[in-house]
Amino acid sequence: MQSQFSDLLEAGLDEAGRGCLAGPVVAAAVILPKGFQHPLINDSKKLTAGQRNQAAEIIKNVAISYAVGVVDNMTIDQINILKAAFKAMNMAVKQLNPVPELLLIDGNRFINESNIPFKCIVKGDSLFYSIAAASILAKTYRDNLMLELDKEFPVYGWKKNKAYPTEFHRNAISVHGISPYHRLSFSFQLKFDF
């Protein structure tokens, strides 16, 4: 894992929730101090929920700046999930202070709404601390949102599956129908019409 890509003031960006059937897509942007390293900061998918929560607190305490962008399921249906993920990333970037000089994006493409140069890095969340930090903040923020939504709609098991297309979640949709938080544009994943 590398601390920096360049000598510029960098912000790492990543998102969570692209593959879910319900809820928002969430992105985070994080500027870490130069040379920052920590053994717990890694790709959020490689950490347990407890480790992610612990790592999120570390990140919030040491980050020069961090921000989160949230795009709801209705907007996802209007503009598609990829554009929604980019929108959430751009929302997060706009909140950063100071303004970064370089954006490190997890993935292979990005639609940039700023004049800040960017670099797309495939599997960047396992290569750069700032992107890993963004993946952790995005994931923990979204997971907490889904825990709240689970209280309103417990039949879908979001407390456990966070709205990913598990068998339990799919079966619950077939029995109970959809909630106001489901993504209608994802109906093709369910093998039946909403």
Backbone bond lengths (Angstrom), bond angles and torsions (degrees), N, CA, C in turn:
res aa  C-N    CA-C-N  psi(-1)  N-CA   C-N-CA  omega(-1)  CA-C   N-CA-C  phi
1 M - - - 1.464 - - 1.527 108.39 -
2 Q 1.329 115.69 133.34 1.459 120.53 -177.67 1.524 110.72 -103.96
3 S 1.332 115.26 146.57 1.460 120.73 178.57 1.514 111.16 -77.01
4 Q 1.336 117.16 -41.61 1.460 121.05 -173.57 1.524 110.44 -137.23
5 F 1.318 115.50 153.19 1.453 121.74 171.38 1.525 109.60 -95.35
6 S 1.335 115.80 -31.59 1.463 121.63 -176.47 1.526 109.24 -149.82
7 D 1.324 116.33 -174.33 1.463 121.12 175.89 1.524 112.24 -88.35
8 L 1.335 117.02 0.38 1.459 121.29 -179.69 1.527 110.62 -79.29
9 L 1.324 115.88 164.25 1.468 121.03 174.14 1.530 107.37 -76.00
10 E 1.320 116.12 109.20 1.467 121.96 -171.20 1.519 112.29 -103.41
11 A 1.318 114.56 145.51 1.459 121.32 169.49 1.518 108.23 -119.49
12 G 1.312 116.98 128.15 1.458 121.53 173.39 1.515 109.75 -88.06
13 L 1.340 116.92 141.87 1.461 121.82 -179.85 1.521 110.94 -130.62
14 D 1.320 114.85 139.37 1.459 120.69 173.89 1.518 108.47 -155.01
15 E 1.326 116.07 166.31 1.461 121.17 -179.06 1.519 110.64 -128.72
16 A 1.333 114.65 165.77 1.463 121.54 175.57 1.519 108.57 -139.11
17 G 1.320 115.82 141.67 1.453 120.73 173.54 1.507 116.39 99.93
18 R 1.329 117.97 11.22 1.470 118.81 -179.44 1.524 112.21 -63.45
19 G 1.332 117.56 -37.13 1.464 120.78 -175.34 1.512 114.84 -91.25
20 C 1.320 118.03 9.96 1.469 121.35 -177.45 1.527 111.52 -82.67
21 L 1.322 115.78 157.93 1.459 121.42 178.46 1.517 112.36 -91.52
22 A 1.331 116.57 -13.27 1.467 120.83 -177.29 1.519 109.85 -147.92
23 G 1.327 114.59 163.27 1.450 120.87 176.81 1.515 112.67 83.29
24 P 1.331 116.20 179.32 1.458 121.11 -176.28 1.519 112.36 -82.99
25 V 1.320 115.13 168.80 1.454 121.15 163.82 1.525 105.21 -100.12
26 V 1.321 115.70 138.23 1.465 121.78 -175.24 1.521 108.75 -124.30
27 A 1.318 116.34 136.10 1.462 121.27 175.78 1.516 108.93 -125.75
28 A 1.313 115.40 151.95 1.463 120.86 175.42 1.514 109.37 -129.51
29 A 1.319 114.93 151.44 1.462 123.31 174.31 1.521 107.30 -127.22
30 V 1.333 116.81 133.71 1.461 121.15 -174.98 1.521 110.60 -136.31
31 I 1.325 115.16 130.34 1.468 121.57 170.50 1.522 106.98 -107.74
32 L 1.315 116.69 116.88 1.464 121.91 179.02 1.528 110.29 -101.51
33 P 1.319 117.47 155.62 1.466 119.62 175.22 1.526 110.75 -61.13
34 K 1.304 116.42 147.04 1.469 120.55 178.42 1.523 109.56 -57.86
35 G 1.334 115.68 135.87 1.458 121.18 178.70 1.514 114.91 80.77
36 F 1.351 118.25 2.32 1.460 120.56 -178.97 1.525 111.16 -61.58
37 Q 1.325 115.09 135.26 1.466 122.65 173.44 1.518 108.22 -145.10
38 H 1.313 116.02 147.56 1.464 120.64 174.67 1.528 107.67 -158.56
39 P 1.323 117.67 133.70 1.482 119.91 -176.23 1.522 113.99 -64.27
40 L 1.331 118.28 -22.17 1.463 120.56 -177.81 1.527 112.59 -85.81
41 I 1.321 117.18 -18.25 1.459 120.29 -177.82 1.523 108.92 -82.85
42 N 1.341 114.98 112.68 1.462 122.29 -176.49 1.522 107.72 -153.91
43 D 1.314 116.45 176.14 1.455 122.12 173.80 1.531 108.32 -48.61
44 S 1.337 116.70 126.02 1.467 120.72 -174.68 1.524 112.91 -57.86
45 K 1.345 117.21 -28.59 1.464 120.74 -179.22 1.532 112.06 -69.98
46 K 1.325 116.83 -17.48 1.465 120.89 -179.68 1.527 112.79 -92.20
47 L 1.339 116.51 0.23 1.457 121.13 -177.53 1.525 110.77 -111.46
48 T 1.326 116.00 152.62 1.461 120.31 172.45 1.527 108.18 -75.15
49 A 1.327 116.72 167.47 1.465 120.40 178.55 1.531 110.37 -59.60
50 G 1.323 116.88 -41.80 1.461 120.54 178.68 1.518 112.57 -63.24
51 Q 1.332 116.03 -42.32 1.470 120.24 178.01 1.519 111.07 -65.18
52 R 1.348 117.13 -39.47 1.466 120.25 178.24 1.521 111.31 -62.44
53 N 1.334 116.20 -43.69 1.468 119.33 179.74 1.525 111.05 -63.97
54 Q 1.314 116.92 -40.94 1.466 121.29 177.46 1.530 110.34 -64.27
55 A 1.323 115.89 -44.93 1.462 120.82 179.93 1.532 110.95 -64.07
56 A 1.331 117.37 -37.72 1.468 121.02 179.53 1.522 110.80 -60.59
57 E 1.319 116.38 -40.79 1.473 119.40 178.99 1.527 111.13 -66.22
58 I 1.333 116.38 -39.91 1.475 120.33 176.75 1.529 109.89 -60.19
59 I 1.323 116.33 -46.86 1.465 121.70 -178.40 1.525 110.24 -60.76
60 K 1.322 117.36 -47.44 1.468 120.94 -178.61 1.528 111.71 -61.95
61 N 1.319 116.17 -32.13 1.471 120.33 -178.94 1.521 113.04 -77.53
62 V 1.332 117.95 -31.74 1.475 119.84 -174.38 1.523 113.52 -103.51
63 A 1.318 118.67 -19.16 1.459 120.63 -174.57 1.525 112.01 -62.21
64 I 1.312 116.33 141.62 1.465 121.74 171.53 1.530 108.17 -66.15
65 S 1.338 115.70 -40.47 1.461 121.94 176.44 1.526 108.53 -160.05
66 Y 1.321 115.49 147.95 1.462 120.44 172.81 1.520 108.67 -150.22
67 A 1.317 115.97 154.35 1.455 121.05 179.62 1.521 109.68 -155.45
68 V 1.330 114.72 159.73 1.459 121.83 -178.89 1.525 109.15 -126.85
69 G 1.330 116.12 140.57 1.456 122.22 173.18 1.514 109.59 -119.32
70 V 1.327 117.07 138.00 1.467 122.31 -176.51 1.522 109.20 -127.07
71 V 1.330 116.85 128.53 1.461 122.26 176.33 1.524 108.23 -121.35
72 D 1.333 116.39 121.91 1.466 120.97 -172.22 1.525 113.07 -76.00
73 N 1.323 114.47 169.70 1.468 121.40 -174.86 1.529 112.54 -64.04
74 M 1.333 117.83 -32.03 1.473 119.83 179.53 1.528 110.73 -66.87
75 T 1.331 115.82 -40.35 1.464 119.76 177.72 1.525 110.28 -68.31
76 I 1.332 116.61 -38.70 1.465 120.50 176.14 1.524 110.01 -55.94
77 D 1.341 116.54 -44.51 1.468 120.56 179.57 1.531 111.80 -64.75
78 Q 1.316 117.07 -32.03 1.466 120.80 -178.09 1.521 112.73 -76.51
79 I 1.348 116.83 -40.50 1.475 118.38 -170.33 1.526 113.61 -114.32
80 N 1.284 120.17 -9.21 1.471 131.22 -178.20 1.531 110.96 89.85
81 I 1.302 115.57 157.79 1.464 121.23 -170.19 1.529 112.67 -67.41
82 L 1.318 118.19 -36.52 1.461 119.66 -179.25 1.526 110.86 -66.15
83 K 1.329 116.48 -47.31 1.468 119.83 178.07 1.524 110.74 -63.98
84 A 1.333 116.91 -34.99 1.461 120.88 178.38 1.529 110.93 -65.39
85 A 1.336 116.62 -39.75 1.470 120.33 177.47 1.528 110.49 -63.39
86 F 1.333 116.39 -43.12 1.466 120.20 177.70 1.528 110.54 -64.29
87 K 1.324 116.61 -39.32 1.468 121.15 178.70 1.528 110.01 -61.46
88 A 1.333 117.00 -44.35 1.463 121.10 179.21 1.532 110.78 -62.68
89 M 1.340 116.71 -40.47 1.469 120.29 177.61 1.526 111.10 -62.12
90 N 1.326 115.84 -45.22 1.460 119.82 179.68 1.528 111.93 -64.78
91 M 1.321 116.97 -36.51 1.468 121.01 175.78 1.528 110.30 -60.58
92 A 1.323 116.25 -42.33 1.463 120.36 179.57 1.528 111.14 -65.68
93 V 1.322 117.17 -44.51 1.468 121.69 -178.75 1.526 111.08 -58.87
94 K 1.328 116.36 -41.85 1.472 121.01 -177.19 1.525 112.55 -62.88
95 Q 1.326 117.28 -20.93 1.470 120.94 -178.66 1.529 113.20 -89.43
96 L 1.328 117.71 -10.53 1.465 120.14 -175.52 1.522 111.79 -70.95
97 N 1.318 114.75 140.75 1.452 122.09 175.32 1.530 108.09 -145.56
98 P 1.325 118.12 113.15 1.459 128.89 11.59 1.538 112.27 -76.28
99 V 1.321 114.47 167.15 1.455 120.92 177.91 1.524 108.48 -73.35
100 P 1.327 117.97 126.97 1.471 119.58 179.29 1.524 112.21 -68.88
101 E 1.314 114.89 159.63 1.469 121.22 178.74 1.527 112.24 -98.71
102 L 1.332 116.22 -14.34 1.459 122.17 -179.93 1.520 108.74 -152.18
103 L 1.335 116.48 136.56 1.457 121.98 175.83 1.525 109.12 -105.63
104 L 1.335 115.80 129.30 1.467 121.29 174.91 1.519 107.14 -105.93
105 I 1.323 115.83 113.72 1.466 122.44 -173.80 1.522 110.11 -103.11
106 D 1.332 116.59 129.87 1.462 119.50 173.09 1.525 108.47 -75.55
107 G 1.325 116.88 118.89 1.457 120.22 179.21 1.513 112.03 128.54
108 N 1.326 115.28 -170.84 1.468 119.16 -174.70 1.526 114.20 -111.19
109 R 1.347 117.63 0.48 1.458 119.15 176.25 1.523 110.86 -158.12
110 F 1.337 114.04 162.73 1.454 120.74 -176.31 1.521 108.57 -162.13
111 I 1.318 116.70 142.31 1.463 121.74 170.89 1.522 106.49 -106.37
112 N 1.316 115.76 110.20 1.459 122.60 -173.34 1.528 110.54 -91.37
113 E 1.338 116.13 124.97 1.464 120.95 177.63 1.529 111.78 -97.58
114 S 1.332 117.03 4.55 1.463 120.59 179.71 1.526 109.42 -117.11
115 N 1.320 115.57 177.69 1.463 121.12 175.12 1.524 111.80 -94.18
116 I 1.317 116.90 7.04 1.465 121.56 -178.11 1.526 109.09 -77.10
117 P 1.318 118.61 128.70 1.477 119.99 176.14 1.529 110.29 -60.07
118 F 1.332 116.04 151.50 1.464 118.90 179.25 1.518 110.46 -139.79
119 K 1.325 113.97 158.94 1.464 122.32 177.49 1.525 107.37 -133.76
120 C 1.332 116.90 123.98 1.468 121.67 175.62 1.527 108.76 -88.07
121 I 1.321 115.91 133.07 1.459 120.96 -176.99 1.526 109.01 -132.09
122 V 1.324 116.55 111.51 1.464 121.16 178.43 1.531 108.89 -65.29
123 K 1.334 114.92 131.32 1.472 122.55 -175.95 1.522 111.45 58.69
124 G 1.317 115.19 32.98 1.463 121.03 -179.95 1.514 113.37 -61.52
125 D 1.352 117.11 -25.82 1.462 119.42 -179.44 1.525 112.89 -69.97
126 S 1.319 117.26 -12.47 1.470 119.76 174.25 1.527 111.63 -107.99
127 L 1.348 116.19 4.89 1.471 120.54 -178.03 1.531 113.70 -114.80
128 F 1.340 116.79 -33.23 1.468 120.62 -174.99 1.529 110.58 -127.27
129 Y 1.328 115.67 135.09 1.460 120.78 -178.31 1.529 112.39 -59.39
130 S 1.333 117.24 -40.06 1.465 119.10 -176.34 1.530 111.21 -66.14
131 I 1.327 117.30 -37.40 1.468 120.18 178.24 1.535 109.85 -72.18
132 A 1.323 117.03 -40.67 1.469 120.64 176.39 1.529 110.03 -60.03
133 A 1.333 116.52 -41.90 1.465 120.75 178.45 1.525 110.77 -62.20
134 A 1.331 116.44 -41.77 1.461 120.21 177.67 1.527 110.97 -64.06
135 S 1.330 117.11 -39.90 1.467 119.94 179.33 1.526 110.56 -63.17
136 I 1.325 116.73 -38.22 1.468 121.31 179.87 1.527 110.71 -68.10
137 L 1.324 117.68 -45.81 1.464 119.54 -179.51 1.526 111.69 -66.43
138 A 1.321 117.36 -39.64 1.465 120.35 178.51 1.532 110.55 -63.97
139 K 1.318 116.14 -45.43 1.468 121.12 -177.75 1.529 111.46 -66.04
140 T 1.322 117.71 -46.49 1.468 119.34 -178.09 1.529 110.80 -67.52
141 Y 1.317 117.46 -38.34 1.463 120.76 178.35 1.525 110.04 -62.51
142 R 1.335 115.88 -47.96 1.465 119.02 -178.59 1.529 111.65 -67.01
143 D 1.319 117.00 -42.08 1.469 119.74 178.57 1.523 110.98 -57.99
144 N 1.336 116.95 -41.60 1.461 120.11 178.60 1.528 111.63 -65.34
145 L 1.331 116.79 -37.71 1.467 119.98 174.61 1.525 111.12 -60.46
146 M 1.338 116.40 -44.25 1.458 119.86 -178.03 1.526 111.66 -68.64
147 L 1.330 117.95 -30.86 1.468 120.74 174.97 1.520 110.16 -63.86
148 E 1.331 117.11 -38.52 1.465 120.99 177.17 1.527 110.92 -67.84
149 L 1.329 116.71 -43.28 1.463 120.26 179.65 1.528 111.53 -67.13
150 D 1.338 117.09 -28.41 1.462 121.30 177.34 1.529 110.97 -62.59
151 K 1.325 116.90 -31.90 1.474 120.03 178.72 1.529 110.54 -64.85
152 E 1.326 115.80 -32.16 1.462 121.28 179.40 1.527 111.62 -81.53
153 F 1.343 116.46 -35.98 1.463 122.13 -177.36 1.533 110.46 -132.90
154 P 1.338 117.82 69.99 1.475 120.52 -175.44 1.522 114.78 -68.11
155 V 1.339 117.80 -17.05 1.474 120.34 -174.70 1.530 113.02 -64.64
156 Y 1.331 118.10 -20.00 1.467 120.56 -175.97 1.535 113.77 -90.41
157 G 1.329 116.15 -7.06 1.466 119.01 177.84 1.520 114.52 71.49
158 W 1.340 117.27 26.08 1.466 119.93 -177.65 1.516 113.08 -62.40
159 K 1.326 115.75 -23.19 1.470 119.68 177.57 1.526 110.43 -58.62
160 K 1.327 115.65 -32.84 1.471 120.54 179.66 1.520 112.49 -101.13
161 N 1.338 117.46 -45.83 1.477 118.89 -172.16 1.528 113.77 -93.63
162 K 1.343 117.40 -8.22 1.479 122.22 178.47 1.524 112.49 54.37
163 A 1.326 116.53 24.90 1.473 125.18 177.02 1.527 113.91 79.68
164 Y 1.326 117.79 11.21 1.463 119.37 171.37 1.534 108.26 -70.40
165 P 1.329 117.74 158.78 1.473 120.87 -172.79 1.532 113.56 -79.28
166 T 1.320 116.42 60.66 1.464 120.58 176.13 1.529 109.25 -72.96
167 E 1.303 115.83 165.50 1.470 119.86 178.02 1.527 110.48 -60.60
168 F 1.337 116.62 -41.22 1.471 120.72 179.19 1.524 110.69 -60.06
169 H 1.324 116.25 -45.76 1.463 120.63 -178.99 1.527 111.16 -63.77
170 R 1.324 117.07 -45.42 1.467 121.12 178.75 1.531 111.50 -61.51
171 N 1.324 115.88 -43.61 1.465 119.94 179.23 1.526 111.23 -63.85
172 A 1.336 116.36 -39.23 1.465 120.35 179.42 1.522 110.78 -63.45
173 I 1.331 116.85 -37.44 1.465 120.16 177.72 1.535 110.14 -65.78
174 S 1.330 116.61 -41.08 1.465 119.75 -179.38 1.531 111.42 -65.76
175 V 1.328 116.97 -29.97 1.474 121.22 -179.59 1.529 111.59 -86.01
176 H 1.339 116.46 -45.68 1.472 121.42 -170.98 1.524 114.11 -103.99
177 G 1.327 118.14 -6.81 1.456 119.98 -173.86 1.521 110.54 79.05
178 I 1.317 115.71 -164.75 1.465 119.31 -176.13 1.524 111.44 -101.94
179 S 1.324 114.63 162.27 1.461 122.23 175.33 1.527 108.69 -100.25
180 P 1.333 117.46 171.60 1.463 119.84 175.03 1.532 112.84 -65.80
181 Y 1.331 117.44 -11.44 1.461 121.20 -177.65 1.529 113.37 -97.17
182 H 1.320 117.04 -4.36 1.464 119.25 179.33 1.526 111.15 -75.04
183 R 1.323 114.60 148.85 1.461 122.31 179.75 1.525 108.55 -89.42
184 L 1.311 116.28 109.51 1.464 120.36 -176.42 1.519 111.87 -66.05
185 S 1.313 117.00 -29.01 1.468 120.91 -179.69 1.526 112.08 -72.32
186 F 1.334 117.26 -7.62 1.460 120.82 179.35 1.519 111.85 -97.33
187 S 1.331 118.22 13.05 1.468 120.89 -174.95 1.519 112.55 -61.94
188 F 1.354 116.65 -25.77 1.473 119.55 179.45 1.523 111.33 -62.57
189 Q 1.323 117.58 -25.01 1.465 120.83 -179.65 1.528 112.01 -73.46
190 L 1.321 115.52 -17.27 1.458 119.33 -170.56 1.527 113.43 -97.59
191 K 1.338 116.72 -6.72 1.455 122.01 177.63 1.530 113.05 68.35
192 F 1.324 116.86 12.80 1.450 119.64 171.91 1.524 108.33 -153.91
193 D 1.335 116.04 165.37 1.460 120.76 -177.66 1.528 110.58 -86.28
194 F 1.332 113.52 146.98 1.461 119.07 172.92 1.522 107.70 -77.58
